Structures are given as C-alpha cells and as structure tokens.
C-alpha cells in the first residue's frame, strides 16, 4: 500500500523550521543546568613590580662620569646612567662633544659640553695607557681656556676607569706638540690640576696639591678645586683649607659661616671628627639648611683613604648635621634634575 504524499506549503515549512530551532535552544539550555563550569578568562601578562622594573632598567644601563663646563669655566664632574654597551670609555667621550642632544642633557644641569661639535674619537687602551686620536674638529676650540678644559676633561673622564692610568693624544692620527691656541698635548697626562687655583706665590719645591669641593653660587652643583699648599696633604690640612673657602671672586660659595674657627681634627676607626667654634651653627640659616656645605665637607674629607664618615662637634659638643648620608659622588645627574626640576625646562 502506497503511503500518501503530503504536500506542504512554503509557509508551513518555514513554521516547522522555526519550531525546531526553538526546541533545540530549550534542550541545550536545560542540559547545561546543574553543571558548574569555570568561566573562560584571557591569560594576563605578568605585570612587573617597581623593583623588577628598576632591576631591568639597571641591567640595561651603566654608570659613567662625564666632565662638563659651567658658566665660570670650571670643569664639573657629573655621574650619569647611559645605555649599557661595549666601548663605554669611548661612548663617555662622545657625551662631552657639543651636539643638539648633548647640549640639552648638559643644559638640564646648567652646564655645557667642552669638546667642539663634530669631534670624533678613536681610542686604544693598553696596559693602563689610553691613546686618544681626535678628529680635526678638536682643533676648532674658541680659545686656550676651552682647549685646556677639553684636554683635562678627557684625561679625567678616561682615568675614572680602573683600566686607565694616563692619557696621550693624537690628532687625525698624527702626533702634535700643541693644539691651535698653544695647549700642550705632547706628553702623557694623569689626574692632576682639576680647576687649579692660581697659587698665591711662586711655587717652590715641596709644594703639594690638595683637592676640595665647594658649592657653586647657585648651590645646585659641587665643584672640585685644586689648591697648592706647603705642608702635609692630609685630612686635617684639607679641613683647614676648606674652612678658608674658595678664592675671592671665584664664583664659588664660601660654605661655612663667617667667623667659624677650627678647634681640632682627629681620626679614629674611619671617622674624622671635626670640632668647630659656636659660629658653625649659623650654617642652618643657609637656603638649603647647610646640606650642600656639609656634602662638600664630607667629599673633601672622604677622598682620603680610610675616611668613611664625618662627625661634627661644636665647642666640643656633638652637632646634628642636616644630612647624615655621606655622598658617593659630587653630582649625580638624576638627583640634580629631581632637586631642581625648573632647570629642565628648555626653550
């Protein structure tokens, strides 16, 4: 027996399909009830903490020391963080060349690069000796003062590295006796004569050179000064000379209050104890509470081997210093920029 054919109209077919779809949705909905499932979440990338971020930054950078010039013609050492790289000594010299970027970095500190624009360097370091071959642009300094500062800045920047003890110079691969304005470059040079004061009298045998630090007039930076003395180069002599302050019209601040007298200096167990007269307490009246003056005194003292701490007495009684932290370096770029953010605004 043949089954009868059922003919459905198009509209009937559409209604059946809609009904089946609805039924399927209900089945799926009920089948999921009573079963707990974990919601899907996109995996999150690990967010670095401030400590891990700082460690990553430190791994990518390294510390070096550059020498810039201030408005009074002093060379000022600045500790900077730069990208970690091979040939760090040569890269350090490159930071001291006048260029748009280097000029801006120095200007943030109120300083200027001292090597003429366009100067490049070839550097060879062997057995403690660095030979610097400068391109011809090094002959284009403005005057002898800039020449001398350029030579000294290069010597001091390179001898910051333990692998360098002395420095000699070439220009375009050739040995020269002097630069354009007469600055001698014929010999090998070591770390002497940084911002050397003119001696008060003719230098005789037995003279020694001591290095002290004084605040610049605006108080932002500490400037190293070399002074010729006749006597022992020790911490007691350095404190006495520090108390005398910089030379008149030097452009540097006298760090200690007028009328302060030095009553005594002693060293024990890595600590130098300095006894000043009562006028010393006026140091708190300085614009920064005497912080830079004390930092300058600490740096002057701790450059002597074995001295790690400075203790101040006033008329024999302990004095609370405005800062107890002994600075590790005179001028750290990041610290200066943080303390004086207005300097970072460059038109």
C-alpha positions as CSV (number, residue, x, y, z in Angstrom):
1,X,0.0,0.0,0.0
2,X,1.4,3.3,-1.0
3,X,1.8,6.0,1.6
4,X,0.0,9.2,0.6
5,X,2.3,12.0,-0.2
6,X,2.0,15.1,2.0
7,X,2.5,18.3,0.2
8,X,3.5,21.3,2.4
9,X,3.2,24.8,1.5
10,X,6.3,27.0,1.8
11,X,4.8,28.9,4.7
12,X,4.3,25.6,6.6
13,X,7.9,24.5,6.1
14,X,9.2,27.8,7.5
15,X,7.0,27.4,10.6
16,X,8.3,23.9,11.2
17,X,12.0,25.1,10.9
18,X,11.3,27.9,13.4
19,X,9.7,25.4,15.9
20,X,12.7,23.0,15.6
21,X,15.2,25.8,16.3
22,X,13.3,26.9,19.4
23,X,13.2,23.3,20.6
24,X,16.9,22.9,20.1
25,X,17.6,26.0,22.1
26,X,15.5,24.7,25.0
27,X,17.3,21.3,25.0
28,X,20.7,22.9,25.1
29,X,19.6,25.3,27.9
30,X,18.3,22.6,30.2
31,X,21.2,20.2,29.5
32,X,23.6,22.8,31.0
33,X,21.7,23.2,34.3
34,X,23.3,21.7,37.4
35,X,26.8,21.7,35.8
36,X,29.2,24.2,37.2
37,X,31.8,25.4,34.7
38,X,34.7,27.8,35.1
39,X,34.3,31.0,33.1
40,X,37.0,31.4,30.4
41,X,39.4,34.2,31.1
42,X,42.1,35.6,28.8
43,X,45.6,34.9,30.3
44,X,47.1,38.1,31.8
45,X,50.7,39.0,31.1
46,X,52.8,39.3,34.3
47,X,52.9,43.0,35.4
48,X,56.4,43.9,36.7
49,X,56.6,45.4,40.1
50,X,58.6,48.6,40.7
51,X,61.5,46.6,42.0
52,X,61.6,44.3,38.9
53,X,61.3,47.3,36.6
54,X,64.2,49.0,38.4
55,X,66.3,45.9,38.1
56,X,65.5,45.6,34.4
57,X,66.5,49.3,33.9
58,X,69.7,48.8,35.8
59,X,70.5,45.8,33.7
60,X,70.1,47.9,30.5
61,X,72.2,50.9,31.8
62,X,75.6,51.6,33.4
63,X,77.2,54.4,35.3
64,X,79.8,56.7,33.8
65,X,81.3,60.1,34.7
66,X,81.4,63.0,32.2
67,X,83.0,66.4,32.7
68,X,81.1,69.5,31.6
69,X,81.9,73.2,31.9
70,X,80.0,75.7,34.0
71,X,79.4,79.4,33.4
72,X,82.5,80.3,35.3
73,X,84.8,78.0,33.3
74,X,85.1,75.3,35.9
75,X,85.0,71.6,34.9
76,X,82.2,69.8,36.8
77,X,82.1,66.0,37.1
78,X,78.6,64.5,36.6
79,X,77.7,60.9,37.2
80,X,75.2,59.7,34.5
81,X,73.4,56.5,33.6
82,X,73.7,55.6,29.9
83,X,72.8,52.5,27.8
84,X,74.9,49.5,28.5
85,X,77.3,48.9,25.6
86,X,80.7,47.8,24.6
87,X,83.3,50.6,24.4
88,X,81.9,52.6,27.3
89,X,85.0,54.7,27.6
90,X,84.7,55.9,24.0
91,X,81.0,56.4,24.5
92,X,81.7,58.6,27.5
93,X,84.0,60.9,25.4
94,X,81.2,61.1,22.9
95,X,78.9,62.5,25.5
96,X,81.2,65.5,26.0
97,X,81.0,66.6,22.4
98,X,78.8,69.6,21.6
99,X,75.7,68.5,19.7
100,X,71.9,69.1,20.0
101,X,71.4,66.1,22.3
102,X,74.5,66.6,24.4
103,X,73.9,70.3,24.7
104,X,70.4,69.7,26.0
105,X,71.5,67.0,28.5
106,X,74.2,69.3,29.9
107,X,71.8,72.3,29.9
108,X,69.4,70.4,32.2
109,X,72.2,70.8,34.8
110,X,73.2,74.3,33.9
111,X,76.4,73.1,32.1
112,X,77.8,72.8,28.6
113,X,79.9,70.2,26.8
114,X,83.5,71.3,26.3
115,X,84.6,69.4,23.1
116,X,83.9,71.1,19.7
117,X,81.0,69.9,17.7
118,X,81.7,67.1,15.2
119,X,84.8,65.8,17.0
120,X,85.1,62.0,16.9
121,X,87.5,59.7,18.8
122,X,89.5,56.6,18.1
123,X,90.5,55.1,21.4
124,X,93.1,52.5,22.3
125,X,93.6,51.3,25.9
126,X,96.6,49.0,26.6
127,X,98.4,48.3,29.9
128,X,96.9,51.2,31.7
129,X,97.6,53.7,28.9
130,X,94.9,55.3,26.8
131,X,95.8,56.8,23.4
132,X,93.1,59.2,22.1
133,X,93.1,60.0,18.4
134,X,90.9,63.1,17.9
135,X,89.4,64.2,14.6
136,X,90.4,67.6,13.2
137,X,87.4,69.3,14.7
138,X,89.2,69.2,18.1
139,X,91.4,72.0,16.7
140,X,88.4,74.3,16.5
141,X,88.1,75.4,20.1
142,X,87.2,79.0,20.8
143,X,90.3,79.9,22.9
144,X,93.1,78.4,25.0
145,X,90.8,78.1,28.1
146,X,88.5,75.8,26.2
147,X,91.5,73.8,24.9
148,X,92.9,73.3,28.3
149,X,89.5,72.3,29.7
150,X,89.0,69.9,26.8
151,X,92.3,68.2,27.4
152,X,91.7,68.0,31.2
153,X,88.1,66.8,30.8
154,X,89.2,63.9,28.5
155,X,92.0,62.9,30.9
156,X,89.8,62.9,34.0
157,X,86.9,61.2,32.2
158,X,89.1,58.3,31.0
159,X,91.0,57.9,34.2
160,X,87.7,57.4,36.0
161,X,88.1,53.9,34.6
162,X,90.3,51.5,36.6
163,X,91.9,50.3,33.3
164,X,93.3,53.8,32.5
165,X,96.2,55.4,34.4
166,X,97.4,58.0,31.9
167,X,96.3,59.5,28.6
168,X,98.2,60.7,25.4
169,X,96.8,62.4,22.3
170,X,96.9,62.3,18.6
171,X,95.0,64.5,16.0
172,X,94.0,62.8,12.8
173,X,96.4,60.0,13.6
174,X,99.4,62.4,13.9
175,X,101.4,63.3,17.0
176,X,101.2,67.0,17.7
177,X,103.0,69.1,20.3
178,X,100.1,71.6,20.8
179,X,96.6,72.5,19.9
180,X,95.5,75.6,17.9
181,X,95.9,78.0,20.8
182,X,99.0,76.5,22.2
183,X,97.8,73.9,24.8
184,X,100.4,71.2,25.1
185,X,99.4,67.7,24.1
186,X,102.8,66.3,23.6
187,X,103.1,64.1,26.7
188,X,101.1,61.6,28.8
189,X,98.7,63.1,31.3
190,X,97.3,62.0,34.7
191,X,94.7,63.2,37.2
192,X,96.3,66.5,38.3
193,X,95.3,70.1,38.1
194,X,91.5,69.9,38.0
195,X,90.2,73.5,38.3
196,X,93.6,74.5,39.7
197,X,93.7,77.8,41.6
198,X,96.5,80.2,40.8
199,X,99.0,79.9,43.7
200,X,99.3,82.9,45.9
201,X,103.0,82.9,45.4
202,X,105.7,81.3,43.2
203,X,105.6,77.5,43.5
204,X,108.7,76.1,45.2
205,X,109.9,72.5,45.9
206,X,107.8,70.7,48.5
207,X,104.5,72.1,47.2
208,X,101.6,69.7,47.2
209,X,98.2,69.9,45.6
210,X,95.0,69.1,47.5
211,X,91.5,68.8,46.2
212,X,88.5,70.3,47.9
213,X,84.8,70.7,46.9
214,X,82.9,74.0,47.1
215,X,79.2,74.7,46.2
216,X,78.6,76.7,43.0
217,X,77.0,80.1,43.6
218,X,73.5,78.8,42.9
219,X,74.1,75.9,45.2
220,X,73.0,73.2,42.7
221,X,76.4,71.6,42.0
222,X,79.6,70.9,43.8
223,X,82.8,72.0,42.1
224,X,86.2,70.3,42.7
225,X,89.1,72.8,43.2
226,X,92.8,72.0,43.3
227,X,94.9,74.2,45.7
228,X,98.7,74.3,46.1
229,X,99.8,74.1,49.7
230,X,103.1,73.8,51.5
231,X,102.6,71.1,54.1
232,X,101.1,67.7,54.5
233,X,98.4,66.5,52.2
234,X,96.2,65.0,54.9
235,X,92.6,65.4,56.1
236,X,93.4,68.0,58.8
237,X,95.1,70.2,56.2
238,X,92.1,69.8,53.8
239,X,89.6,70.8,56.5
240,X,91.7,73.9,57.4
241,X,91.8,74.9,53.7
242,X,88.1,74.1,53.3
243,X,87.4,76.5,56.2
244,X,89.3,79.2,54.4
245,X,86.9,78.8,51.5
246,X,87.4,79.5,47.8
247,X,89.4,82.4,46.5
248,X,87.8,85.8,46.3
249,X,85.8,86.3,43.1
250,X,86.0,82.6,42.3
251,X,82.3,82.4,41.5
252,X,82.0,79.7,44.2
253,X,80.2,79.8,47.6
254,X,82.1,80.1,50.9
255,X,80.5,77.0,52.5
256,X,80.9,77.7,56.2
257,X,79.6,80.7,58.1
258,X,81.8,83.7,58.6
259,X,83.8,83.7,61.9
260,X,83.9,79.9,62.3
261,X,87.2,78.7,63.8
262,X,88.7,75.2,63.6
263,X,89.2,73.9,67.1
264,X,90.5,70.4,66.3
265,X,90.6,67.5,63.9
266,X,91.0,63.8,64.8
267,X,90.7,60.5,63.0
268,X,89.7,57.2,64.6
269,X,88.3,54.0,63.1
270,X,87.5,55.5,59.7
271,X,85.7,58.6,61.2
272,X,87.1,62.1,61.1
273,X,85.8,64.2,64.0
274,X,86.0,68.0,63.4
275,X,85.4,70.5,66.2
276,X,84.3,73.9,65.1
277,X,83.5,77.1,67.2
278,X,80.0,78.1,68.0
279,X,79.6,80.2,64.8
280,X,79.2,77.0,62.9
281,X,75.5,76.7,64.0
282,X,74.7,79.5,61.6
283,X,75.0,77.0,58.8
284,X,71.4,76.2,59.4
285,X,70.5,79.6,58.1
286,X,71.6,78.9,54.6
287,X,68.9,78.5,52.0
288,X,69.2,74.7,52.0
289,X,69.8,74.4,55.7
290,X,73.5,73.8,55.0
291,X,73.1,70.5,53.2
292,X,75.4,71.3,50.2
293,X,78.0,72.8,52.5
294,X,78.1,69.6,54.6
295,X,78.2,67.4,51.5
296,X,81.1,69.5,50.2
297,X,82.9,69.0,53.5
298,X,82.2,65.2,53.5
299,X,83.5,64.8,50.0
300,X,86.6,66.8,50.8
301,X,87.3,64.5,53.8
302,X,86.3,61.1,52.4
303,X,88.6,61.4,49.4
304,X,91.4,60.4,51.8
305,X,92.0,56.7,52.2
306,X,90.2,55.1,55.2
307,X,87.9,58.0,55.9
308,X,84.3,56.9,55.6
309,X,82.4,59.1,58.0
310,X,82.4,62.7,59.2
311,X,81.4,63.7,62.7
312,X,80.9,67.4,63.7
313,X,81.4,68.9,67.2
314,X,80.6,72.5,68.1
315,X,82.6,73.7,71.1
316,X,83.3,70.1,71.9
317,X,79.6,69.0,71.8
318,X,78.0,66.7,69.1
319,X,76.2,68.7,66.4
320,X,73.2,67.2,64.5
321,X,74.1,67.5,60.8
322,X,71.4,68.5,58.3
323,X,72.4,65.3,56.4
324,X,74.0,62.1,57.7
325,X,74.4,60.5,54.4
326,X,77.9,60.6,53.0
327,X,77.7,61.3,49.3
328,X,79.3,58.7,47.0
329,X,79.7,61.3,44.2
330,X,79.7,65.1,43.9
331,X,77.0,65.4,41.3
332,X,74.6,62.7,40.2
333,X,72.6,63.9,37.2
334,X,69.3,62.3,38.2
335,X,69.4,63.7,41.7
336,X,70.3,67.3,40.5
337,X,67.4,67.2,37.9
338,X,65.0,65.9,40.6
339,X,66.0,68.6,43.2
340,X,65.9,71.4,40.6
341,X,63.2,70.5,38.1
342,X,62.9,74.1,36.9
343,X,66.3,73.7,35.2
344,X,64.8,71.0,32.9
345,X,62.6,73.5,31.1
346,X,64.5,74.5,28.0
347,X,63.0,76.9,25.5
